[in-house]
Amino acid sequence: SLDVSFCRKLTDKGLSAVAEGCRDLRSLYLTGCKSVTDALIRALSLNCQNLELLGLEGCTSITDSGLVVLVDGCRRVKHLDINKCINVGDSGVASVSKACSLSLKTLKLMDCYKLGDISILSVARFCINLETLVIGGCRGLSDESMKSLAAASNHNLRTLRMDWCSNLSDSTVKCILSQCKNLEVLDIGCCEEVTDAAFQGLSNEGKELVLKFLKVTSCPKITVAGISMLLELCKSLQYLDVRSCPLVTEAGCDEAGVQFPKWCKVNFDGRLIEPDVLV
């Protein structure tokens, strides 16, 4: 394992030498190494075919071409973090999804602005063992692709962060909650079109949700009534974040007699620290 995150003077030349000399490298963290390009990815593909974890957050010179080359050689990747890799688009993610279909368990794509439905449909089709998906800030995604993901990942998906996905509606949230039976962590913050309707009717299905961490910050259309409906199904909830939800206040919840699980921490105003699973 090698972690050189934020070593901004490191370049492809030095790291390619590491790849050539450490052929059994399993984990490589390069967060914030902005000088890294597809040339390093090519060296990893040629030399480090047992690579399981690759962290590239903020490596803005990485492109689709690099990811296509990566999975030519590295087909055992379990954890791929390309958060804020703004030059990665659908073809790169689709290549990873297909080549690492059995191994991939964690995929982080936050603020990859070029991504669209093709990426999510590819993940839904191929990544049968995916447990964690981060797509916060990917504003080009639609209800159609997310519903396909929910249907395909109904047993394995445990963590889904989709904050700032502004095109997503109640129907997507309801589909995720009803189909992803083992989902424990959900972030729908700043999904401004989501309303209480996302939670209506779920109780009729007769199954409690296993959700433990839920973030609905800055969802202006969600009310105390919606939170109450959700709590009827979420008896295991440990953390609920309702900051900047103007219709969900501590006083309003008290007045409505909302019953939170006794072990549930409710973040109304930012005084609580977010659990690591949501960061």
Residue frames relative to the residue before (quaternion, step in Angstrom):
aa qw qx qy qz dx dy dz
S 1.0000 0.0000 0.0000 0.0000 0.00 0.00 0.00
L 0.0142 -0.7922 0.6099 -0.0157 3.57 -1.01 0.83
D 0.0552 -0.7879 0.6133 -0.0007 3.56 -0.84 1.05
V 0.0777 0.7896 -0.6012 0.0949 3.56 -0.47 1.24
S 0.1501 0.8293 -0.5218 0.1320 3.56 1.12 0.67
F 0.8571 0.1210 -0.1387 0.4811 3.54 -1.10 0.91
C 0.4348 0.6117 -0.5108 0.4193 3.57 1.17 0.60
R 0.1371 -0.8865 0.4375 0.0631 3.50 0.47 1.30
K 0.6426 0.5233 -0.3398 0.4446 3.60 1.18 -0.28
L 0.5001 0.6363 -0.4370 0.3925 3.58 1.24 -0.10
T 0.1324 -0.7970 0.5876 0.0453 3.54 -1.00 0.88
D 0.7429 -0.3850 0.3074 0.4531 3.53 -1.35 0.02
K 0.6297 0.5775 -0.3455 0.3882 3.58 0.94 -0.88
G 0.7214 0.4408 -0.2568 0.4683 3.57 0.76 -1.02
L 0.6994 0.4688 -0.2750 0.4641 3.56 0.91 -0.87
S 0.5969 0.5404 -0.3661 0.4665 3.60 1.13 -0.51
A 0.6126 0.5330 -0.3422 0.4728 3.57 1.12 -0.66
V 0.6125 0.5315 -0.3388 0.4771 3.58 1.08 -0.72
A 0.6540 0.5220 -0.3113 0.4505 3.57 0.91 -0.91
E 0.6774 0.4924 -0.2916 0.4622 3.57 0.97 -0.85
G 0.7341 0.4295 -0.2323 0.4719 3.58 1.07 -0.72
C 0.7485 0.3208 -0.1803 0.5516 3.59 1.20 -0.43
R 0.0367 -0.8739 0.4846 0.0060 3.53 0.58 1.15
D 0.6945 0.4306 -0.2861 0.5005 3.58 1.22 -0.29
L 0.2618 0.7875 -0.5143 0.2163 3.58 1.23 0.45
R 0.1941 -0.8102 0.5473 0.0805 3.58 -0.80 1.05
S 0.8084 0.1321 -0.0423 0.5720 3.60 1.04 -0.76
L 0.0341 0.7910 -0.6083 0.0560 3.56 -0.92 0.95
Y 0.1121 -0.7961 0.5945 0.0143 3.55 -0.69 1.19
L 0.0006 0.8249 -0.5608 0.0708 3.56 -0.58 1.21
T 0.1902 0.8239 -0.5163 0.1361 3.58 1.19 0.45
G 0.8515 0.1673 -0.1345 0.4784 3.55 -0.89 0.98
C 0.5096 0.6212 -0.4355 0.4060 3.60 1.25 0.14
K 0.1128 -0.8778 0.4633 0.0464 3.54 0.39 1.28
S 0.6072 0.5626 -0.3637 0.4271 3.59 1.22 -0.21
V 0.5301 0.6397 -0.4007 0.3862 3.57 1.26 -0.26
T 0.0852 -0.8025 0.5902 0.0200 3.57 -0.98 0.90
D 0.7559 -0.3662 0.2911 0.4580 3.53 -1.33 -0.18
A 0.5383 0.6276 -0.4074 0.3877 3.60 1.18 -0.42
L 0.6471 0.4910 -0.3206 0.4872 3.59 1.01 -0.74
I 0.6261 0.5420 -0.3421 0.4442 3.57 0.95 -0.83
R 0.6243 0.5333 -0.3289 0.4665 3.57 1.06 -0.75
A 0.6512 0.5110 -0.3112 0.4669 3.60 1.00 -0.83
L 0.6338 0.5181 -0.3280 0.4715 3.59 1.02 -0.75
S 0.6529 0.5292 -0.3112 0.4437 3.57 0.94 -0.87
L 0.6970 0.4812 -0.2654 0.4607 3.56 1.01 -0.85
N 0.8207 0.3199 -0.1115 0.4600 3.57 0.97 -0.88
C 0.7873 0.3200 -0.1424 0.5075 3.61 1.02 -0.73
Q 0.0630 0.8672 -0.4908 0.0558 3.54 0.64 1.10
N 0.6215 0.4979 -0.3549 0.4898 3.59 1.31 0.09
L 0.3393 0.7688 -0.4830 0.2462 3.57 1.29 0.17
E 0.1353 -0.8164 0.5605 0.0317 3.56 -0.83 1.07
L 0.7947 0.1653 -0.0789 0.5787 3.58 1.10 -0.64
L 0.0471 0.7904 -0.6073 0.0647 3.56 -0.83 1.02
G 0.0976 -0.8060 0.5838 0.0105 3.55 -0.62 1.20
L 0.0123 0.8317 -0.5490 0.0820 3.55 -0.43 1.27
E 0.2326 0.8135 -0.5147 0.1388 3.60 1.17 0.35
G 0.8447 0.1657 -0.1376 0.4899 3.55 -0.87 0.99
C 0.4889 0.6197 -0.4566 0.4105 3.60 1.24 0.24
T 0.1244 -0.8894 0.4372 0.0496 3.51 0.46 1.29
S 0.6177 0.5419 -0.3591 0.4425 3.60 1.23 -0.10
I 0.5085 0.6242 -0.4298 0.4088 3.58 1.26 -0.07
T 0.1080 -0.8124 0.5726 0.0209 3.57 -0.90 0.96
D 0.7327 -0.3744 0.3230 0.4676 3.53 -1.32 -0.09
S 0.6266 0.5564 -0.3395 0.4273 3.58 0.95 -0.85
G 0.6431 0.5285 -0.3198 0.4525 3.56 1.01 -0.78
L 0.6763 0.4865 -0.2986 0.4655 3.58 0.92 -0.86
V 0.6104 0.5426 -0.3497 0.4591 3.58 1.06 -0.72
V 0.6724 0.4780 -0.2872 0.4868 3.58 0.97 -0.89
L 0.5965 0.5949 -0.3621 0.3990 3.60 0.96 -0.85
V 0.7775 0.3771 -0.2011 0.4613 3.55 0.69 -1.06
D 0.4250 0.6445 -0.4930 0.4011 3.57 1.25 0.25
G 0.7961 0.2679 -0.1309 0.5266 3.55 1.04 -0.81
C 0.7528 0.3536 -0.1821 0.5244 3.57 1.03 -0.81
R 0.0793 0.8356 -0.5331 0.1060 3.55 0.02 1.30
R 0.6187 0.5378 -0.3440 0.4579 3.57 1.28 0.26
V 0.3262 0.7768 -0.4872 0.2299 3.57 1.25 0.27
K 0.1957 -0.7915 0.5737 0.0774 3.55 -0.82 1.10
H 0.7936 0.1613 -0.0334 0.5857 3.54 1.07 -0.83
L 0.0603 0.7915 -0.6036 0.0738 3.58 -0.64 1.14
D 0.0740 -0.7894 0.6094 -0.0024 3.54 -0.70 1.17
I 0.1041 0.7759 -0.6148 0.0957 3.55 -0.50 1.23
N 0.1155 0.7991 -0.5674 0.1615 3.56 1.03 0.83
K 0.8656 0.1049 -0.0907 0.4812 3.56 -1.05 0.85
C 0.4270 0.6264 -0.5131 0.4024 3.57 1.15 0.62
I 0.1644 -0.8829 0.4335 0.0742 3.50 0.39 1.32
N 0.6740 0.4741 -0.3064 0.4765 3.59 1.24 -0.15
V 0.5269 0.5876 -0.4227 0.4454 3.56 1.27 0.34
G 0.0614 -0.8100 0.5831 0.0031 3.55 -0.95 0.93
D 0.8288 -0.2766 0.1725 0.4548 3.53 -1.29 -0.34
S 0.6694 0.5227 -0.3355 0.4075 3.61 0.84 -0.85
G 0.6457 0.5190 -0.3238 0.4571 3.59 1.03 -0.70
V 0.6821 0.4754 -0.2856 0.4766 3.57 0.88 -0.94
A 0.6336 0.5297 -0.3324 0.4556 3.59 1.00 -0.77
S 0.6394 0.5251 -0.3255 0.4577 3.60 1.01 -0.77
V 0.6531 0.5020 -0.3073 0.4764 3.57 0.97 -0.88
S 0.6471 0.5421 -0.3211 0.4293 3.58 0.88 -0.94
K 0.7072 0.4658 -0.2622 0.4628 3.55 0.90 -0.92
A 0.7200 0.4643 -0.2625 0.4440 3.59 0.82 -1.00
C 0.7751 0.2933 -0.1476 0.5398 3.60 1.06 -0.77
S 0.1645 0.8605 -0.4732 0.0920 3.55 1.18 0.57
L 0.7322 0.4203 -0.2423 0.4780 3.60 0.95 -0.80
S 0.7288 0.4641 -0.2459 0.4393 3.58 1.00 -0.79
L 0.6422 0.5934 -0.3410 0.3452 3.59 0.93 -0.87
K 0.0602 -0.8139 0.5778 -0.0092 3.56 -0.76 1.14
T 0.7854 0.1641 -0.0857 0.5907 3.57 1.16 -0.60
L 0.0358 0.7855 -0.6146 0.0638 3.56 -0.83 1.05
K 0.0643 -0.8131 0.5783 -0.0182 3.55 -0.61 1.19
L 0.0060 -0.8329 0.5452 -0.0948 3.53 -0.56 1.29
M 0.2308 0.8256 -0.4968 0.1354 3.59 1.18 0.39
D 0.8629 0.0700 -0.0869 0.4930 3.56 -1.03 0.93
C 0.3873 0.6445 -0.5413 0.3764 3.56 1.03 0.79
Y 0.2266 -0.8660 0.4307 0.1145 3.52 0.35 1.35
K 0.6534 0.5478 -0.3171 0.4152 3.58 1.13 -0.56
L 0.5449 0.6480 -0.3969 0.3545 3.58 1.21 -0.32
G 0.0618 -0.7852 0.6155 0.0279 3.52 -1.15 0.75
D 0.8102 -0.2870 0.2009 0.4699 3.53 -1.26 -0.34
I 0.5647 0.6145 -0.3937 0.3852 3.61 1.07 -0.65
S 0.6415 0.5315 -0.3238 0.4485 3.59 0.97 -0.84
I 0.7069 0.4646 -0.2698 0.4601 3.57 0.80 -1.03
L 0.6376 0.5172 -0.3300 0.4659 3.59 1.00 -0.75
S 0.6362 0.5162 -0.3235 0.4733 3.58 1.08 -0.69
V 0.6312 0.5158 -0.3216 0.4819 3.57 1.00 -0.84
A 0.6563 0.5187 -0.3074 0.4536 3.58 0.92 -0.91
R 0.6976 0.4940 -0.2764 0.4392 3.56 0.95 -0.87
F 0.8258 0.3092 -0.1200 0.4561 3.56 0.82 -1.01
C 0.7324 0.4654 -0.2566 0.4256 3.62 0.89 -0.89
I 0.0672 -0.8731 0.4828 0.0091 3.52 0.47 1.25
N 0.7341 0.3943 -0.2318 0.5018 3.60 1.21 -0.37
L 0.3476 0.7693 -0.4797 0.2393 3.59 1.25 0.23
E 0.1629 -0.8067 0.5657 0.0522 3.56 -0.89 1.03
T 0.7975 0.1622 -0.0642 0.5775 3.59 1.09 -0.71
L 0.0357 0.7836 -0.6181 0.0524 3.56 -0.86 1.02
V 0.0816 -0.7777 0.6232 0.0105 3.54 -0.85 1.07
I 0.0819 0.8034 -0.5809 0.1021 3.57 -0.58 1.19
G 0.2292 0.8022 -0.5196 0.1845 3.58 1.18 0.48
G 0.8181 0.2479 -0.1896 0.4831 3.56 -0.94 0.89
C 0.5380 0.5819 -0.4202 0.4421 3.59 1.26 0.07
R 0.1013 -0.8821 0.4593 0.0244 3.53 0.34 1.30
G 0.6023 0.5865 -0.3610 0.4037 3.58 1.23 -0.08
L 0.5206 0.6608 -0.4026 0.3610 3.58 1.28 0.03
S 0.2453 -0.7828 0.5601 0.1154 3.55 -1.08 0.78
D 0.6992 -0.4450 0.3577 0.4303 3.54 -1.34 0.18
E 0.6250 0.5866 -0.3468 0.3809 3.57 0.93 -0.88
S 0.7145 0.4445 -0.2715 0.4671 3.58 0.76 -1.00
M 0.6670 0.5101 -0.3156 0.4421 3.59 0.96 -0.79
K 0.6234 0.5162 -0.3425 0.4772 3.59 1.09 -0.60
S 0.6153 0.5304 -0.3393 0.4743 3.58 1.08 -0.67
L 0.6351 0.5248 -0.3199 0.4679 3.56 1.02 -0.82
A 0.6553 0.5216 -0.3139 0.4471 3.59 0.89 -0.92
A 0.6707 0.5002 -0.2988 0.4590 3.56 0.94 -0.86
A 0.7107 0.4655 -0.2623 0.4577 3.57 0.97 -0.87
S 0.7645 0.3674 -0.1759 0.4997 3.59 1.09 -0.74
N 0.2491 0.8528 -0.4470 0.1043 3.55 1.23 0.36
H 0.7548 0.3696 -0.2287 0.4913 3.62 1.10 -0.45
N 0.7530 0.4444 -0.2272 0.4288 3.60 0.96 -0.79
L 0.6308 0.5786 -0.3548 0.3759 3.60 0.96 -0.79
R 0.0895 -0.8247 0.5585 0.0027 3.55 -0.76 1.11
T 0.7894 0.1596 -0.0792 0.5874 3.58 1.12 -0.62
L 0.0600 0.7902 -0.6053 0.0751 3.57 -0.81 1.05
R 0.0475 -0.7773 0.6273 -0.0040 3.52 -0.68 1.15
M 0.1260 0.8048 -0.5668 0.1234 3.59 -0.51 1.17
D 0.1911 0.7925 -0.5469 0.1905 3.56 1.01 0.86
W 0.8159 0.2308 -0.2086 0.4873 3.55 -1.21 0.68
C 0.4592 0.6092 -0.4986 0.4117 3.61 1.12 0.53
S 0.1511 -0.8932 0.4177 0.0697 3.50 0.50 1.31
N 0.6337 0.5446 -0.3422 0.4298 3.62 1.19 -0.30
L 0.5833 0.6226 -0.3673 0.3705 3.58 1.21 -0.36
S 0.2442 -0.8036 0.5376 0.0744 3.54 -1.00 0.93
D 0.7682 -0.3452 0.2807 0.4603 3.53 -1.38 -0.10
S 0.6505 0.5522 -0.3339 0.4006 3.57 0.89 -0.88
T 0.6382 0.5157 -0.3278 0.4684 3.59 1.07 -0.70
V 0.6660 0.4983 -0.3105 0.4600 3.59 0.85 -0.94
K 0.6523 0.5088 -0.3147 0.4654 3.58 0.93 -0.85
C 0.6433 0.5266 -0.3155 0.4575 3.58 0.99 -0.85
I 0.6545 0.5089 -0.3085 0.4664 3.58 0.96 -0.87
L 0.6935 0.4834 -0.2858 0.4514 3.59 0.84 -0.95
S 0.7121 0.4551 -0.2668 0.4633 3.58 1.00 -0.73
Q 0.7656 0.3957 -0.2052 0.4638 3.60 1.04 -0.69
C 0.6928 0.4374 -0.2851 0.4975 3.61 1.02 -0.69
K 0.1827 -0.8775 0.4368 0.0765 3.51 0.38 1.33
N 0.7496 0.3585 -0.2089 0.5157 3.60 1.18 -0.46
L 0.3437 0.7576 -0.4894 0.2615 3.58 1.24 0.34
E 0.1378 -0.8193 0.5557 0.0305 3.56 -0.72 1.13
V 0.7854 0.2099 -0.0873 0.5758 3.58 1.14 -0.65
L 0.0877 0.7929 -0.5964 0.0895 3.59 -0.77 1.06
D 0.0563 -0.7775 0.6264 0.0039 3.55 -0.92 1.01
I 0.0444 0.7900 -0.6081 0.0645 3.57 -0.57 1.21
G 0.1998 0.8158 -0.5167 0.1662 3.56 1.14 0.61
C 0.8471 0.1552 -0.1430 0.4877 3.56 -1.11 0.80
C 0.4389 0.6027 -0.5137 0.4245 3.58 1.14 0.59
E 0.1739 -0.8878 0.4179 0.0828 3.51 0.43 1.31
E 0.6400 0.5308 -0.3346 0.4435 3.60 1.20 -0.28
V 0.5357 0.6367 -0.4037 0.3803 3.60 1.24 -0.23
T 0.0828 -0.7964 0.5990 0.0002 3.56 -0.94 1.00
D 0.7429 -0.3691 0.3015 0.4700 3.56 -1.31 -0.17
A 0.5579 0.6351 -0.3855 0.3698 3.59 1.14 -0.57
A 0.5507 0.6175 -0.3915 0.4026 3.59 1.20 -0.44
F 0.7510 0.3900 -0.1950 0.4958 3.58 1.15 -0.62
Q 0.5260 0.6522 -0.4061 0.3647 3.58 1.26 -0.15
G 0.8167 0.2891 -0.2088 0.4536 3.54 -1.08 0.78
L 0.5064 0.6614 -0.4303 0.3478 3.59 1.20 -0.25
S 0.6297 0.5548 -0.3393 0.4249 3.58 1.05 -0.72
N 0.5939 0.5926 -0.3607 0.4075 3.58 1.16 -0.50
E 0.6102 0.5630 -0.3487 0.4349 3.56 1.25 -0.38
G 0.4431 -0.7752 0.3810 0.2399 3.54 1.33 -0.04
K 0.6697 0.4635 -0.3134 0.4883 3.60 1.20 0.24
E 0.4105 -0.6895 0.5382 0.2577 3.53 -1.00 0.85
L 0.4312 -0.6677 0.5407 0.2753 3.54 -1.21 0.59
V 0.3884 -0.7162 0.5278 0.2398 3.57 -1.15 0.61
L 0.2978 0.7958 -0.4799 0.2186 3.57 1.32 0.22
K 0.1508 -0.8079 0.5674 0.0517 3.57 -0.88 1.03
F 0.7907 0.1548 -0.0585 0.5894 3.57 1.09 -0.73
L 0.0509 0.8071 -0.5824 0.0828 3.58 -0.68 1.12
K 0.0773 -0.7931 0.6041 0.0071 3.53 -0.88 1.02
V 0.0312 0.8004 -0.5949 0.0668 3.57 -0.64 1.17
T 0.1662 0.8266 -0.5219 0.1295 3.59 1.08 0.66
S 0.8606 0.1172 -0.0991 0.4857 3.55 -1.20 0.70
C 0.4230 0.6258 -0.5211 0.3974 3.55 0.90 1.01
P 0.2036 -0.8659 0.4415 0.1171 3.60 0.23 1.26
K 0.6873 0.4902 -0.2856 0.4536 3.60 1.20 -0.34
I 0.5568 0.5776 -0.4023 0.4410 3.60 1.26 -0.06
T 0.1617 -0.8066 0.5664 0.0499 3.57 -0.92 0.97
V 0.7196 -0.3972 0.3382 0.4583 3.54 -1.36 -0.02
A 0.6220 0.5525 -0.3429 0.4362 3.59 1.01 -0.76
G 0.6530 0.5122 -0.3121 0.4624 3.58 1.00 -0.79
I 0.6409 0.5132 -0.3171 0.4747 3.56 0.99 -0.84
S 0.6326 0.5354 -0.3293 0.4525 3.60 1.00 -0.79
M 0.6383 0.5206 -0.3233 0.4659 3.58 0.98 -0.84
L 0.6669 0.5134 -0.2993 0.4496 3.54 0.94 -0.89
L 0.6680 0.5236 -0.3050 0.4321 3.56 0.94 -0.88
E 0.5595 0.5998 -0.3890 0.4194 3.58 1.16 -0.46
L 0.7466 0.3865 -0.1965 0.5046 3.56 1.17 -0.63
C 0.7265 0.4317 -0.2212 0.4868 3.57 1.19 -0.51
K 0.0006 0.8424 -0.5374 0.0388 3.56 0.44 1.19
S 0.6860 0.4751 -0.2762 0.4769 3.59 1.26 -0.36
L 0.3775 0.7626 -0.4665 0.2414 3.60 1.28 0.03
Q 0.1768 -0.8067 0.5608 0.0597 3.56 -0.85 1.07
Y 0.8004 0.0772 -0.0123 0.5943 3.58 1.16 -0.59
L 0.0016 -0.7794 0.6253 -0.0390 3.54 -0.89 1.03
D 0.1204 -0.8033 0.5825 0.0301 3.56 -0.72 1.11
V 0.0335 0.8138 -0.5750 0.0774 3.57 -0.48 1.25
R 0.2203 0.7950 -0.5344 0.1842 3.58 1.09 0.59
S 0.8514 0.1411 -0.1290 0.4884 3.55 -1.15 0.75
C 0.4633 0.5766 -0.5039 0.4461 3.55 1.10 0.79
P 0.3020 -0.8220 0.4443 0.1890 3.61 -0.01 1.23
L 0.7132 0.4389 -0.2551 0.4834 3.59 1.16 -0.51
V 0.6833 0.3836 -0.2847 0.5522 3.59 1.32 0.17
T 0.1209 0.7911 -0.5840 0.1364 3.56 -0.23 1.30
E 0.6399 -0.5197 0.3897 0.4105 3.55 -1.25 0.35
A 0.6520 0.5106 -0.3121 0.4655 3.57 0.99 -0.84
G 0.6548 0.5204 -0.3083 0.4531 3.58 0.98 -0.82
C 0.6510 0.5050 -0.3114 0.4735 3.57 1.03 -0.78
D 0.6378 0.5183 -0.3228 0.4694 3.57 1.03 -0.80
E 0.6669 0.5162 -0.3005 0.4456 3.56 0.92 -0.92
A 0.7098 0.4417 -0.2510 0.4880 3.57 1.06 -0.79
G 0.4406 -0.7184 0.4396 0.3108 3.58 1.27 -0.10
V 0.2134 0.7988 -0.5329 0.1801 3.57 1.09 0.69
Q 0.2229 -0.7856 0.5690 0.0969 3.55 -0.85 1.04
F 0.1370 -0.7821 0.6054 0.0552 3.56 -0.46 1.23
P 0.5735 -0.5521 0.4518 0.4027 3.61 -1.10 0.54
K 0.5778 -0.6483 0.3633 0.3372 3.59 -0.87 0.91
W 0.7089 0.4336 -0.2576 0.4930 3.58 1.17 -0.53
C 0.5369 0.6496 -0.3892 0.3717 3.60 1.30 0.01
K 0.2328 -0.7490 0.6070 0.1276 3.56 -0.87 1.02
V 0.1465 -0.8028 0.5761 0.0474 3.57 -0.74 1.09
N 0.2073 -0.7914 0.5693 0.0812 3.54 -0.65 1.18
F 0.1023 -0.8260 0.5540 0.0173 3.56 -0.15 1.32
D 0.8535 0.1581 -0.0010 0.4965 3.57 0.91 -0.91
G 0.6615 -0.5447 0.3139 0.4089 3.60 1.17 0.31
R 0.4866 0.6829 -0.4346 0.3286 3.58 1.22 0.08
L 0.6690 0.4693 -0.2978 0.4934 3.58 1.22 -0.37
I 0.4387 -0.6702 0.5322 0.2742 3.56 -1.15 0.66
E 0.4783 -0.6713 0.4833 0.2949 3.56 -0.92 0.89
P 0.4978 -0.6235 0.5050 0.3291 3.59 -1.06 0.69
D 0.6400 -0.5563 0.3744 0.3753 3.57 -1.14 0.64
V 0.6186 0.5822 -0.3535 0.3917 3.59 1.02 -0.71
L 0.7157 0.4398 -0.2471 0.4830 3.59 1.21 -0.44
V 0.5812 0.6040 -0.3713 0.3995 3.59 1.23 -0.23
